Amino acid sequence: VQVMESGGGLVQPGGSLTLSCAASGNQFMINAMGWYRQVPGEQRELVAEILNRSIRKYGDGAKGRFTISVASAENTISLQMNGLKSEDTGVYYCQVVENGLYTYWGEGTQVTVSS
């Protein structure tokens, strides 16, 4: 499974960004797709994920501001981030879980929130 991310960049506080993630492979074998954020010296933490194409989970910092959704293209998700704060800065990685056993990661996309 290959994982391809797009949509990072520099945005001012209060602004918005949309991240997209597309995965190759059989859509019926992919159980979950989601986004994690990592900052230097810390572990990756959950931002948002979709389980079985319908169950949405959000990290505490994302609730009420971010929305994860399944896109129309096969094996593609989007993360709409509104009201961005400086603490949202980090590298955002897309995670794909196949058959509940195998985990794949993208290379990451940088999101910087700064004035």
Buried (B, 14 or more C-beta within 10 A) or exposed (E): BEBBBEBBEEBEEEBEBBBBBBBEBEEEBBBBBBBBBBEEEEEBBBBBBBEEEEEEBBBEBBEEBBBBEBEEEEBBBBBBBEEBEEEBBBBBBBBBBBEEEEEBBBEBBEBBBEE
